[in-house]
Amino acid sequence: MRLFVSEGAPGSLPVLAAAGRARGRAELLISTVGPEECVVPFFTRPKIPVLQLDSGNYLFSTSAICRYFFLLSGWEQDDLTNQWLEWEATELQPALSIALYYLVVQGKKGEDVLGPLRRALTFIDHSLSRQNCPFLAGETESLADIVLWGALYPLLQDPAYLPEELGALRSWFQTLSIQEPCQQAAETVLKQRGVLALRPYLQKQPQPQPQPNPPEGRVVSNEPEEEELATLSEEEIAMAVTAWEKGLESLPSLRPQQKPVLPVAGERNVLITSALPYVNNVPHLGNIIGCVLSADVFARYSRLRQWNTLYLCGTDEYGTATETKAMEEGLTPQEICDKYHTIHADIYRWFNISFDIFGRTTTPQQTKITQDIFQRLLARGFVLKDTVEQLRCEHCARFLADRFVEGVCPFCGYEEARGDQCDKCGKLINAIELKKPQCKVCRSSPVVKSSQHLFLDLPKVKLEPIYSALLDIPLPVHGRMEVGHTKPVRGGLAEDNYTLVKNLIEYLNYEDGKFSKSRGVGVFGDMAQDTGIPADIWRFYLLYIRPEGQDSAFSWTDMLLKNNSELLNNLGNFINRAGMFVSKFFGGYVPEMVLTLDDQRLLAHITLELQHYHQLLEKVRIRDALRSILTISRHGNQYIQVNEPWKRIKGSEAERQRAGTVTGLAVNIAALLSVMLQPFMPTVSATIQAQLQLPLPACRILLTNFLCTLPAGHQIGTVSPLFQKLENDQIESLRQQFGGGQLEESLELKAKVSPKPAVVETVTTAGPQQIQILMDEVAKQGNIVRELKAQKADKNQVAAEVAKLLDLKKQLALAEGKPLETSKGKKKK
């Protein structure tokens, strides 16, 4: 193994102090490198400390490296240490980074430095005093002690920042500081320069943002504030207990899965569709949450309710976007549809989207249905002809659809606005309103001409009363009618009893801007796979910020926070503790449970939250339903903390019985959460159920009551952590990689480069006049290239002009009706 550390890097302190644990148990080489040296080959920014394992893998989290050294020494993990490590990451580090920045970089002193950290220091002191032990996790030094000592040492080595009234903290810190491994670590990193040794490192870090202070009198804790519980009646408690006691026998038989899924008389038949994604590009996160992921949650929920469910979707392969994309990539429209249909299907498969059917709009069946709708409208006189003004390119001899036109936005002046909208200001545009319009194919200026089109005669359709009668709901509020294009679709289906759209959401933006398929701004589906973050984490965060009622925005910082607090510290912490208690204290078998009145009240509270979860999902309030899951896990964490089974297991027989009841109830709550989580995080759900060995019917059916699905004597499997911590450096690297400034950067780049004419990939002959014009342009461009080569001009300049020449020759070949030749390249000698 090789450990990379750096002078002045605060993370090097705890890993060097912990490295002593590995001496004699593994060969360890310690290398001191400069803070600018990038030792991890796949990182774009320097990261210290780093542990390179003999396998070639890297650990670059301070706590993970320390944990590895402790595990080598034979140390056994315990829940209290894990809780301290989570608290250090989510509570201590944000406050400490601000205090160090104030002191070292800004030169502040006294209360300005100690203020942001005082609550965290007080919490450590109170914890040490309350348990009357010299170390954080008991009588002996643990991983938590070394990690927290290393984090605090640069500041607390100065007695001015170690308040006299915090006696337990002072004693703990001094005890660790005199140990030889800690002294050697301090000497290596600080070089007797004290906290000032950190200045070069901290000056290169982003300035930490102060966190809002909690209300006065509140003790800093890694547990969220206790939520106000509803008042329960005796009847509600009794009903919850009765349902609990019936257990697995309450579950109905699993309904047989049939293929194809067809309506069944007497059952609840649920048809789920979502907006069809266009095949002109890779879907981004906004597309995924906006249609297929939201629908997938409801489809999975419907199956848990044993409803006869059909979820179908597919790629939309019609439209000018398909044609323009085919031109860009030098493919036919059919080839582009085949290519991107496969890409979409692969991405949705990675995101665990559970389609029953994922088809295409170009199938014969879809074509037949669409044509039937049009024929019905035509037969009833709902279609009329009208004349509109359009842009026409005389050079290409065609009217230009919106995607074939670019120009200057009439509202904001953006120079690459399309013929339907401006990507910069977001406003809708008629193509004829563009200033300086250009044909996207040949870059010539189009002219305005009239052409005939078919329209729906909406006054005849009497859309609003028909739609309201069909769905028994009012029409949506006017003003955002572009969402989903719902009104034109309703008009096209008027007087026909088709199922219409019932649920719409708003837009998901990216950081401070917008996603754009055509501009490449934001995270796209294939990119999400390359980040190393599991699909279920993406699902969780996208659903947590789902834009229900108003637009929302994807934020890398917020994603880190939600993963580390809600998943790691709340949900994952509870489920792991519940399972570990069964394994550690009861040999892997669920213990006997003798419920007290407080336990029965907990059953009733969880039942109420479960029923609220069902009510929310019935109304497709997916984001709020996810919060119900997190609320139940918080109840579980608080229940464990209050009852302390790890202490009771060491007491009298009555205390051991109580520890068994608490553990048994907790692991059953974990089982319930695994099923509630299935629509949101299917892989994590399956992992929990495998660890708990949850019976199959309980995995696939979710009732409205909380049942005992893991009775006493049930044997669980091997329990392991569910989630990994996301590191600040990791997220900052991803933010830069997918940064929201991509659009501006691309505009600056394009401003320096001449626009390259696109080429129409169709073999159609042009008139003699057009052919002669192209021949003259080819000859003129050929002379330019020859002159540049004779002058031995810059290679990049020559290459740019040669590219123009090749494009002109290609256009000439197309105009003459000749087949395009494939470049064979030079043969190697």
N, C-alpha and C positions, 0 to 999 in steps of 0.2 A: 504494500500500500504506500501511497505517497500523499502527504498532507501539504497543501500549499497555503501559506499564511503570508501576511504582509505587515510591516511596521506601520502603525497608525490606523489599521483597520479594526474597528471595535469587535467585529465578529470573530477575530482570531483569538481573543482572550479566552472565552469558554472552551473552544475546541482544543487549544493547547493545554489548558488545565485538565480537560477530560482525557487527553491523549495518554497521560500517565497510566490510565486504566488498561491500555492495550499493550504496554511494554511487557515483553516476555511472553506474550500470547500470540503475537503476530509481528512480522517484520514491518517496521514503519519508518519511512524516510520523511523527514520534515524539511521542506524547502521554503525559504523566504524569498518572495518575488516582489517586484514593484507593483504598486497599486494599479498601474495601467496595463499590466500584462494579462492577456486573455488566455487562461490555461484550459478552459473548456472549449474544444474545437467547434462545437455547434452553437456557441453563444456569440452574439454580435457585440456585447459589451463585457468589460472586465468584471469578474465576480470572485470575491475572496471572502471567506475561506472556501477551499474546495478539497474534497478527499477523493482521490482516484483509487478505486479498488483494484485488486489483482485481476478481476474479470474484465477490466477496461471501462466499467461503468463509473459514473461520477455521482457524488453526493455534494450538493451545494447549499443546503439548508443548515444553518448553524446548529439547530436543535437536532436535526437528523444525524449530523456527524457525531455530535456528543452522544446521542442515543446508541449509535453503532459501536463506539468505544466502550460504553458501559455494558452493552450486550456481550461484547467479547470477553469482558471480565467475569461473566456469569451472573450479572445483575438481572433480577426478575422484574418485569414491568408491573406497576401497580396503578390503580385508578387515581389515587390522590396525586401522584407524580404527573400523570397525563393531564389532570385538571390544571395543575400549576403551569404546565407547558402551554396549554391553550390560553390560559389567562395571560401569560407572559407575551404571547404573540398578539392577542387582540386588545389587551388593556395596557400593559406596561410599555411595550415598544413604541406605540404611537406617542405616549406622553414623554417617554425618555428621549426620543429623537428630537422632539421640540426643545426640551431642556438643554440637551447637548448643543443643538444648533444655536440657541440663544447665548450660551456660555462661550463656545469655542469660536463661532463664526461672527456673531454680532457683538461679542464682548460685554454682554449683560452680566449682572451679578445679583447675588442675594435672592430676594423673593421673586424677582423676575424669572430666575432660573428654577428655583425650587417650587414655585407656584403650580406649574402644570403637572408636577410629579408628586406633590404632597399627598394627594388622595391615595395614589398607588402605594407609596411608602407606608402610609398609615394602615392600609389593608394588610400588607405583609407583617407589620408589627403586631397588629391585632390577632392575626392568624397564629403567629408564633406564641403569643401570650396565652391565647385561648386553649391551645392544645398542650401547653407547658412542656414542649419538647425543644431540644436545641436546633433541630433542623426542620425543614419545611414539611417533609413527609414522615417524620418520626424521629427515632433515636439515633439513626445513622444517616450519614451524608448520602444524598441521592442525586440523580440526574437533574432534578429540578433545582437543587441548591447550586450546582455548578453553572447551569444556564443563566439563572437569575443573578448569581454573583458576577459572572462575566459581563452581563449586560450593565450592571450598576457600578462596577468597579471604577471606570474612568471618572465618574462623578463623585461617588461616595468616598473615594480615597482622600478627598479634601474634607476634613472634619466639619467645615462650615456648612456642608450640604448633608450632614447626618445629624438631624435634630436631636437634642439632648433628651426630649420627652419620649423618643422612640427607643427605649432601652432594649427591648427584645430584638429589634432590627439591628441595633448597634452591636450587640453581643454576637448575633449570628454572622454579621459581616466581618467582624474582627476575627472570629474563629476560623473562617474560611481563608481570610487574607494571609494568615501566618503559615498556612500549609505550603510545603515546598512546591508542589505542582502549580499552585496559584501564583506564588512569588515568581517562579521562573516564567510563567506566561506573561505576567505584568512587565517583567524586565524585557522580554523579547519584543513586545508590542509597543510599549510606551517609552522604553529607553531612558528612564529616569527623567523624562521631560513632562511627566504628568499628562493632564488632559490636552495640553497644547499639541501633543504628538498626533492628535486626531485631526488637526486643522486641515492639512492638505487633502485628506480623504473626504472630510465633511464638506469642504468648499466645492467639491465636484459633484455632490449629491443635490437633487432637487430640494428646495426649501420645504420642510414639512408644514402641513396646514394645521393650525390649532383646532382642537376638537371642542365642541361646546361643552361647558361644565355641567355636570349633573346637578340637580337641585341640592341646596344646602342640607346637610344632615344625612345625605345618602352615602352609604359605604360603597366604595368601588368593589364590584364583584364580577365574576365571569358569568353569572346567571342573570338573565333579563329580569326586569321588574315583574313582580307577581301580578298576574292579571286578575281583575275583579271577577269573582265567580258568581254565577246566577244563583238566586235563592231556590232551593229545592223543596218540593212537597214530599210528605211521607209516601204518597202514592207513587211518585216518580222514582224514589229510591227503591221501593218494593218491586216495581216493575223491572228496574235495571237488574236487581239481584236475581229475580226469577229468570230473566233471559240469560244471565250469566251462568246460572246453575244448569240450564238445559244443555248448554254447550253445543257440541257437534251435531247432536240429534236434531237440532233446530234447522239445520241446513237442508234445503231441498235437493233432489237428485240433479246432477249436472244435465243440462239439456244437450242432446246429441248435436254435434256439429255436422251440418250438411253442406255439400258443395254441388251445384251452385246454391247460394242463399236466395230463397224464394219466400214470398209472403206466406204466412201460416194463419189460417182462420182461427180466431179466438185468442191469439197471442198479440203482444205488443210488437209490431213490426217497425223497425227504425231504419230509415234510409239516411245516410250521411254522405254528403258531397262537400267539396271545397273548391274554391276558385281554381281554375285550371292554369297551371304555370306555363308561361310562354317558353318555347324552346330556343329562343334567340340568345340565351346566355345561361351561365351557371346561377342557380338561385342563391340570393343572399339571405342573411338572418331575418330581415324584414319580411321577405317572401315566405320563409319557412314558418314563422310564428303567425303570419297573417292568414295562412290557409291550412296547409297540411298538418302542422303540429297541433294546432288548436282542435281541428277535427279529429285527429288521432286520439287526443285525450278523451273526447266525448265518446268515440267509438269503443275505446277500451273500457270506459266506465259503463257503457251500455251492455257490454258483454259480461261484466262483473254482476250486473243486475239480472242477467239471464234473459235479456230481451233478444229477439230475433233481429240481428244487426247486420246491415250491409254498408260497408264503407268503400266508396269508389271515387276514383279521381283519374287524372291522365294529363298528358301534355297537350297544350293548345298549339297546333302546328300551322295555323293559318295566319295571315296578316303580313304587312309589309316588313315588319321586323325580321321575319324569317328570311325574306328575300335579301334584305340588306346584309344580314349576317352571312348568308351564303356567298354573297359577293365579296365580303371582307376576307373570307377564308378560302376563296377559290373553289367552292363546292357547289353542287346543285342544291336547290331547296330540299329535295328528298334526302340527299346525303346529310345535310345539316340537321334535318329532323331526326334521322336515325341516330346520328352522333349524340345530339343533346338529349334525346329521350333516354338513352342509356346512361348518360351522365346524371340526369335527374333521378332516374331509378336507383342508381348506386348511392347517391347522396341521401335519398330518403330511406334507403335500406340501412345506411350507417346511423341515421337518426332514429332508427327503430320505429318508423311509421308503418302501422299495421293495416295497409290496404287489403281489402278483399279482391279488388280489381284496380290495377293501374294501367289504363289504356291510352288511346291516342284519338285525337279528333279526326284523323284521316281514315279511320276504320270504316268499312262499308256500313255497319250498323249505325254508327254515329252520323254518317252522311245521310242515310235514309231518314233518320229522325229529324235532322235539321231541315232537309228539303221538305218534309211533310209539314213542318211548322210554317215554312214560307208559303207553300201551296195553299194552306188553310187561310193564311192572311190575304193572299192574292184573290182567292175565291170569294172572300167576304167583302172585298172592296176596301181593305185597309191599307193598300199599297198605292202610292201615287208617284207620278214623275214630276220632277221640278228641275229647273236650271240653276246652277251655282257657278260662281267664278272660282277658277282654280289656276294654279301655276302650271305652265307647260314648258318643257324643255324642247326647243326646236332642234337642238343638236341631237338629242336622243329620240326625238319624235314620239314623245309620250307625255301624258299628264303625270304630275308628280304627287304621289301620296306624301303624307306628312313626314315620314321617315326619310324621304329622298330629298328633303330640303333643309338647308342650314342657312342661317343669316344672323343679323344683329337683332337682339331682343328690343322691341319698341318700348319696353318698360324700364329695363335696367341697363341696356347697352351691352349685355354679354354677347360676345361675337360668335358663339357657337350654339345659339338657340336652335332647337328643332322646329319643324313645321307644325307641331302640336303643342309644345310647351317649352319653357325655359328651365333648364336644370339649375340655374343659379338662383333666380328669384321665385321659381315654382309656379309662375302664372301660366294659364292656358293661353294659347295663341292660335289665331287662324293664319295659315301659311302666307296669305296675301298681305298680312300685316307686318311681316318681317322686313326689316331694312336690309338692303344689299343682299337679297336672297341668292343662293347658289345651288345648282343641281349637285347633289352629293356624288353623282356618278362621274360627270365630266367637268364639273366646276364652272360651267357656263352660266350666264344669268338667264333665268326663265322669264317668260312673259305671262301676263294675266289673260286667260281666255275662258269662255263659258263652256260648260259641259252638262249633260243630262245625267241625273241620278235617280235612284228609287228611294222613297222615304215611307216611313210609317205615318199614316194619317191619324195622329193622336186624338184630335177632337172627335173623330168617329169612334175611336176605341172606348172613350169614356173611362179612362184608366182608373181614376181614383175610386169611384164607387165600386167598380168590379173588384179591384184589389182589396179594398176594405172588407167587402162582403166575403171574399174567399178566406181571408186570414183573421177577420174579426179584430183587427188592430188598425190604428191610424197610420197614415204614411209617415215616414221619417221626416224630421225637421229639414226644411230646405236650407241650402247653403253649403252643404258638403256632398252634392249629388255625384261628384266624381268617384266616391268610394264604391268600388265594386261594379260601377255602371249598372246599378240595379234598376233604375227607372226604364231605360231602353229595353232591358230584358223583360220586365213585366209587361211593357207594351207589346212586345213580340209574342207573348203568351196569353194575351187577353182572350176571355171567353173559353179558354181551354183549361181543363182541370189539372194542370201540371202542379207539382209541389214547387213552391217558390221559396226564395231566400228568406230565412227567419232571423239569422244572427250575423251581425257585422261588427268588426272591430275597427279601431283607428290605425294610425300609422306608427311604426317603430322607426325612429331616427337613429343615427349613429353618432355618438359623442355629441359634438356641437353642430353637426351638419346632417346630411341626408345620405342614405344609400343610393347608389345609382349603378344599375347594371351596365349601361353604356359607358360610364366614366370610370368604373372600377373603384368606387369609393365604398369602403366598409369591408366586413368579413363575409366571405362567400362560403357556400357549403363545403366545397372541397378544401378550402383553407382551414376551416374549423377542424377537419380531420388531421391536418398537419401540425396543429398546435400542441398535440399531446394531451389535451384536456378531454376526458371521456365524453361520449355523446350524451350521457345522462346528466352531466353537469351543465352542458349547453341547454338541454331540455329544461332543466330546473330553472336556470336563470332567465331564459326567454319567457317561460310561463310565469315566473315571479314578477316580471315587469310587463306582462302582456297588456297592450294598450286597450283596456276596457273603459270606454267612456271618454277618453281623451288620448292624444298622442303621448308616447313615452319614448325614452332614449336608451340605447345600449351604452353602458359605461364600463370600461375595463376596471376602474377602481371599485365601482359598486359590485361588479361580478366577484372580485377578490373578497370584498367584505362579506357578501352573502354566502359565498362558499365557506369561508373560514368561521363565520359566526353561526349562520342558520344550519348549514349542513354539518360541518365538522364539530362545532362546539355545542350545538343543540341536538339535532336529530341523530347524527352519528354517535355522539357521546352517549346519549341515553340508550340506544339500541345495543351498543357495544358493552356498556356497563351491565345492562340487564342480562345479556348472554354470558358475560364473563363471571358474574356472580353465580349463575347456575353451574358453570363448569368448575369454578374454583372452590366454591363452598359446598356444593351438593353432588359432586362427581359427574356432572353432565345430565342429571335427572331433575325434572321440575319437582320442587318440594310440595308437601301438603300445604294447603292454604286455609286458614281459619280467619274469616273476614271480621274485622271490627266495624263499628259504625262509621268511622272515618274512611275505611276502605270501601264501604258500601256507597258512601257519598261520592267518592272518587269514581266508582263505576257509573253512577248517575250523571256526573259531570261529563265524563267521556262519552256516554251515550248521547247526551244533548249535543255535544260538539260533532259527533258522528252524524247525527240527524241533520245538523246545520250543513255539514259537508254535502249530504245528499241533496238538500234543498238548493244549495248553490249550484251544483253540477246540473241538476234538472233545468235550471235557468241559464245554463252555460256561463256562469260566472266562475270561470276556471281559475283565475288568479286568486280570488278570495277563498275558493275551496282549498287551494294549496296552503294557504295560511292556517286553515283549520288543522291540517296535518301537523304543522309546526307548533300550533297551540297545544295539541295533545302531547307532543313530545316534551314540551316545556312543563306541562303538568307532571309527566313522568319523572323528569329530572328533579323537580321540586319534591316529589313524593319520596324519591330515593334519598335526597339530601336531608330531609326532615327525619326520616326513619333510620338512617345510617346502618344498613344491614352488615357492613364490614366490621362494625364494632359489636353489634348484637350477637354475631355468630360466635364470638369469643366468651359470651356470658353464660347465664344460667339456662336451664332447659326451656323456660318460658321465653327468654331472650332469643334463643336459637329458633324456637317456633315462630317468633315474630319476624326474625330475619328470613325464614322460609316463606312466610306469607307475603312479605314485601317483595322478595325476589320472584316468587311465582306470579304475582299480579303484574309486576314490572315486565316480565318476559312475555306475558300475554298481551300487554299493551304494545310491546314491540311487534308481536305477530299481527295485531290489528293494523298497525302503521304500515307493515309490509304490504298488506292488501290495499289499503287506502292509497299507497304510494304508486301502485301498479300503473294507473293511467298516466302518471307524470314521469316516473323514472323506472321503466320496466326492468332494466338490467339490475339496478340496485335492489328492486323489489324481489327479483328472483334470487339474488345473492342472500338476502336476509332470510327468505323462506328456506333456502338450502341449508343455511347455518342453523336454523331453528328446527329443521326437519318438519315443517308445517304440513299437516295432512292435505292431500290434493284437493278435496272439496273446499276446504277453508281457503286455499290459494285462489280459487276461481269464482267464488261467490261472496258477495258483500251485502249483508242485510243491514237493516237500520238499527239493530241492537248490538251491543258489545257482548260477544260470547266468549266463554272459556274454551279456546281451541287447542290449548296445550295443557291438558289435565295433569294432575299429580302422577308422577311415574313416567311421564313422557321423556324420552331421551333426545337431547338436541345434538347437533353436530359440532364441528370445530368453529369457534367464533374468532373473527379477525376484523380489523378496522375496515370501515366502508369507504372513507373519504381521505384524500390527501390535501394537505395545506397548499394553497397557492402562495408563492413567494412574490414580494414586491418587485424584485429584479426581473423575475419571469414575466410578470404582467406588464411592466414598463417596456420590456423588449417587444412584447406583442403589440402594445399600444403604438410603438414607433413603426413596427412592421406594417400595421394596418391603419396607420394614422389618418385622421379625418382631413389632413391637408393635402391629400393626394390630388384632388381636383385642381387646387391652385398651382401645385407643382407641375401638373401636366399642362396647364394653360401656359405657364412660363416657358416650358420646354417647346410647346408647339409654336409659340410666338417667335422662337428663334429658327424654326425650320420651315421651309416652304412646304405648303400642303401637297401631298402626293395624290395625283388623280386616281380614283378608283376605277375599276374596269368591270363592265358588264360581261358576265360569263355566258352569254348566249350567242349563237351563231346566226346572225341576221344581217343580210346585205344592206348597205346604205346606198344612197344615190351617188352619181358620179361627182357631184360638187363636193359632198362631204368627204369622199375618198381622196379627192385632190387636195383638200385642205389638210387632211391628215398626212398625206405624202409630203407636203411642204413642211409641215411641222417636224416630221421625222428627219428630213434632210437638214433643217435648221438646227435641230438638237444634236444631230450627228456631228455637224461642224463645231458646235460648242465643245463636245467631248474631245474631238481630235485636237483642238487648240489647247485645251487644258492639259492633255497628255503631253503635247509638244513642249509646253512651258514647264512640265514637271511640277504641276500644281499639287496642293495638299491632297493626300489620298482620300480623305473624307469628302472633300469638295468634288473630286472626280467621281467617287462612288455615288454621290447624290445625283449628279447629272446623268450618269449611266443608268440609274434606276428610272429616271424620267424618260430616257430614250427607250428603254425596254417596255415601259408602259405604253408609250405612243405606238411602238411597233405592234404591241398586242392589240391595241384599239384598231389599228389599220387592218390587221388580219381579220378581226371580227367584222369590220365594215365590209371587207371584201368577201366575207362568207367562207374564209379558209379555216380549217380546223387548227386549234391551238397546239403548238408543239411543246412537249415536256422537255425542260432543260436536262440534258444528260450529264453536264459537268465535264471536267477534264479527266482524261484517263491518267492513272498513276503510272509512271515509268518503272 
